[in-house]
Amino acid sequence: MRPSGRSVVCGIIGDPIEHSMSPSMQNAAFEATDLDWVYVAFRVAKGSAESCTHAMRALGIRGLNVTVPHKIDILPFLDSVDERALRIGAVNTVVNDNGMLHGYNTDAEGFVRALDAHGVEASHKPVVLMGAGGAARAVAYSLADRGAQLVILNRTPERAAALAMEVAEAMGAMVSHGTLDEDSLSEWLPTASLLVNTTSAGMSPNIDQSPCPEHLLHPGLTVCDIVYNPRRTLLLRHATARGATTIEGVDMLVWQGAIAFELWTGLRAPVDIMRATVEEELNRVGG
């Protein structure tokens, strides 16, 4: 369906944003559900989150996805924030209801649904989380909520410590932390059942990077990488070679997008079409 003068507008804000698969995925979902809606990408520089909220109201934009670097910065400028997003301290989806802006975090539920789809149980299991940014916050709270024995590793250890303390206090959980380096990974990975990468290591165009040395991966491990371009990151390829189970970033991308679609439209998301669209687009660009 071509955009018209009556088209409802949604979009995504971030910087960089050119790599995003969300426009293809969401526009395919709108078309599949016969909605006269259109989804576009907006490159928005850091520090401009407040301006985006004014623009949403002024232009009648129905919904936004929010990615780096705005997931935390946008919170003070929303009229309400969902309890889960407030606890996480990051918003990735905004709904505009007649000028009232409501913030949600669909990354958290998207991650949980990706685990469930692969039959991965994190409860009372040792889990290593690499990264401490906005996406890591959602993943960390989700894992703590499921009772995982969580350790957070980050190249800047102070950020790992701060996130670990926040999650521990909010969830009443024990959360360990450390530096994301080979020494820490050597300490924690041998007994881990799940390894989650939320860093940008391995993301196109830096496809020859991995946040974890291959020799530390093992067959008893499930490795989840939230990077989705390329689909098979170097980390996931190494994991497969070492006999580990893998979960691609496409899984979390599609599920978080489906939840956002449902928040905006009130309709059930066509998940299979959204996934097929992302996979087709990644194949087209060589991801």
HUVENJO-V53898 format. One record per residue. N is the residue number from 1. OMEGA is omega in radians with two decimals (NA if undefined). BURIAL is I if it has 9 or more other ideal C-beta (glycine too) atoms within 8 Angstrom, else O. Layout:
n;omega;burial
N;OMEGA;BURIAL
N;OMEGA;BURIAL
This chain:
n;omega;burial
1;3.13;O
2;3.07;O
3;3.13;O
4;3.10;O
5;3.13;O
6;-3.06;O
7;3.03;I
8;-3.05;I
9;2.94;I
10;3.13;I
11;3.12;I
12;3.08;I
13;3.12;I
14;3.08;I
15;0.12;I
16;-3.11;O
17;-3.03;I
18;-3.09;O
19;-2.97;O
20;3.05;I
21;-3.05;I
22;3.11;I
23;3.12;I
24;-3.08;I
25;-3.07;I
26;3.11;I
27;3.05;I
28;3.12;I
29;3.11;I
30;-3.13;I
31;-3.11;I
32;-3.12;O
33;3.08;I
34;3.10;O
35;3.04;I
36;-3.11;I
37;3.09;I
38;-3.08;I
39;-3.07;I
40;3.11;I
41;3.11;I
42;3.04;I
43;-3.05;I
44;-3.07;I
45;3.10;O
46;3.14;O
47;-3.08;O
48;-3.09;I
49;-3.13;I
50;3.12;I
51;3.13;O
52;3.13;I
53;3.07;I
54;-3.14;O
55;3.11;I
56;-3.12;I
57;-3.06;I
58;-3.06;O
59;3.13;O
60;3.10;O
61;-3.04;I
62;-3.07;I
63;3.05;I
64;2.79;I
65;-3.06;I
66;3.12;I
67;-3.07;I
68;0.15;O
69;-2.92;O
70;-2.97;I
71;3.14;I
72;-3.06;I
73;-3.02;I
74;-3.02;I
75;-3.05;I
76;-3.01;O
77;3.11;O
78;-3.13;I
79;3.06;O
80;3.13;O
81;3.10;I
82;-3.06;I
83;-3.13;O
84;-3.14;I
85;3.12;I
86;3.13;I
87;3.13;O
88;-3.12;I
89;3.13;I
90;3.13;I
91;3.06;I
92;3.13;I
93;3.11;I
94;3.09;I
95;3.12;I
96;3.08;I
97;3.11;O
98;3.08;O
99;3.06;O
100;-3.05;O
101;-3.10;I
102;-3.07;I
103;-3.14;I
104;2.99;I
105;3.13;I
106;3.05;I
107;-3.08;I
108;-3.14;I
109;3.10;I
110;3.10;I
111;-3.13;I
112;3.14;I
113;3.09;I
114;3.08;I
115;-3.11;I
116;-3.12;O
117;3.14;O
118;3.10;I
119;-3.11;O
120;-3.14;I
121;-3.10;O
122;-3.07;I
123;3.11;O
124;3.12;O
125;3.07;I
126;-3.06;I
127;3.07;I
128;3.13;I
129;3.12;I
130;-3.13;I
131;-3.13;I
132;3.14;I
133;-3.07;I
134;3.13;I
135;3.13;I
136;3.13;I
137;-3.13;I
138;-3.14;I
139;-3.11;I
140;3.13;I
141;3.12;I
142;-3.13;I
143;3.11;I
144;3.13;I
145;3.13;O
146;3.06;I
147;3.13;O
148;3.01;I
149;-2.86;O
150;2.93;I
151;-3.12;I
152;3.13;I
153;-3.14;I
154;3.14;I
155;3.00;O
156;-3.00;O
157;3.13;I
158;3.11;O
159;3.08;I
160;-3.14;I
161;-3.12;I
162;3.14;I
163;3.12;I
164;3.14;I
165;3.13;I
166;-3.11;I
167;-3.13;I
168;-3.12;I
169;-3.08;O
170;-3.00;I
171;-3.10;I
172;-3.06;O
173;3.00;I
174;-3.12;O
175;3.11;I
176;-3.11;I
177;3.13;I
178;3.14;I
179;3.09;I
180;3.09;I
181;-3.05;O
182;3.14;O
183;-3.13;O
184;3.12;I
185;3.09;I
186;3.14;I
187;-2.97;O
188;-3.01;I
189;-3.08;I
190;-3.11;O
191;-3.08;O
192;3.05;I
193;-3.11;I
194;3.05;I
195;-3.11;I
196;3.07;I
197;3.03;I
198;3.07;I
199;3.12;I
200;-3.13;O
201;-3.13;I
202;-3.14;I
203;3.09;I
204;0.21;O
205;-3.07;O
206;-2.98;I
207;3.14;I
208;-3.14;O
209;3.01;O
210;-3.13;I
211;-3.05;I
212;3.08;I
213;-3.06;O
214;-3.02;I
215;3.13;O
216;3.13;I
217;-3.05;I
218;-3.04;I
219;-3.12;O
220;-3.02;O
221;2.89;I
222;-3.10;I
223;3.13;I
224;3.12;I
225;-3.12;I
226;2.99;I
227;-3.10;I
228;3.08;I
229;0.17;I
230;3.12;I
231;-3.13;I
232;3.12;O
233;3.10;I
234;3.09;I
235;-3.12;I
236;3.11;I
237;3.07;I
238;-3.13;I
239;3.12;I
240;-3.14;I
241;-3.13;O
242;3.08;I
243;3.13;O
244;3.03;I
245;-3.10;I
246;3.03;I
247;-3.09;I
248;3.11;I
249;3.10;I
250;-3.11;I
251;-3.13;I
252;3.12;I
253;-3.08;I
254;-3.09;I
255;3.13;I
256;3.11;I
257;3.12;I
258;3.13;I
259;3.09;I
260;3.10;I
261;-3.11;I
262;3.09;I
263;-3.12;I
264;-2.93;I
265;-3.03;I
266;3.13;O
267;3.05;O
268;-3.10;O
269;3.05;I
270;-2.97;I
271;-3.11;I
272;3.12;O
273;3.12;I
274;3.13;I
275;-3.12;I
276;3.14;O
277;3.12;I
278;-3.13;I
279;3.11;I
280;-3.14;O
281;3.12;I
282;3.08;I
283;-3.12;O
284;-3.09;O
285;3.10;O
286;-3.13;O
287;NA;I
